Amino acid sequence: MSPRRNLPDPYSVTPRKPLTDKQRLKMFLAAGGICCLCGHKIDGARERWIDEHELALWLGGGNEMGNRGPAHELCAKPKTSEEATERARGRKF
């Protein structure tokens, strides 16, 4: 049997706290409209974007604004997929 890696408990996750429209706008403006994942400008009128937890909740990140940033929806999908795979690996132990 493999030794358990030092991963957080994948079953104990802080619930995601949605932002209000005002909080989303404030976060977007504070980041200068820059995607927190790729570093490129987000065209808020033409591109879909989400607020992304820079450190995933299941890895110990929190819902505070310092751990959130705007991200292109297309940039966030691979990150979310990768985190889901890693979280599933943690559940195998």
Beta strands, then each sheet from edge to edge (+ up, - down):
strand 1: 49-53
strand 2: 68-72
sheet 1: 1+ 2-
end
